[in-house]
Amino acid sequence: MGWFWIPKKVCSPWRVPVLKVKPTQLSEPLKAKLERFPAGATIFKEGDPGYEMFIIFSGTVRISRTVAGAEEELAKLKKGDFFGEMAVLEDYPQRSATAQAVTEVEVLRLGKAELLEFLKNQKAALGLLERLSARLRETTERLAKLTRTPASSFLPPLPASQGIEGWAVLVHEPSGRFFPLRPVGETTIGRHDSVTGVTPDVDLSSLDPEASVSRRHAVIRAENDGLYLVEINPHTNGTFLNTLRLETHKPYKVMEADWVQVGNVLLQVRILANPRPPAA
């Protein structure tokens, strides 16, 4: 589908019935995990390492992520909502969005051990499952609507000149599909996350029936001297440049006609316009 972001007027899968658990119902070890953040405080930023999720007991939290260089609001969460769960459920230590306190908030910070303790409360466990199910259902409905809309309507305009003129694409030869790469910054590669509603720039879901591609698998960075492929998730089924398996977090320069394999999906790099040489 190429570039994608959540339209502001689309109903968000975050907005579903809340978890009805009170601080007084928590065990003593969990009560020690309650924290307060003042209005305007950043709880975590997109790209930060993270190993915990948060449940809101009071206040409002804004969730946003950067898309095409601009900040897009994903949701405003309130009492009973939760966020950051991918860090715990997926064991993936990189935040996919930014969380900021709109008002003073009280949250319960849960790592894996604390989440298991929290789920001993049957009411809490049921509420969490209901909420995840609602997110999945609403995301599925939203995707059904989006697939009936031409992909080009979701493409943001290209910058006139920001270090690279034009762009490159990843081509999947068996299907004839191609995926544009950002002329500046990072192009994310992975598959759609049905729980959070987050879709990478290069969404390989439909080309990967075995689910060999991770939700946040790799990125291609556009820099003044060319394009660089970086595997960002240490728990993948592998990322390959031609026949070389990449080391996680290490950038590898990619050239015209190089082969990039993400999980089981093989793509070819095609440069539609050469990078402009850095200014002297």
Summary of the structure (lengths in Angstrom):
residues: 280
radius of gyration: 20.2
end to end distance: 37.0
largest distance: 64.8
contacts: 850
relative contact order: 0.15
helix: 18%
strand: 31%
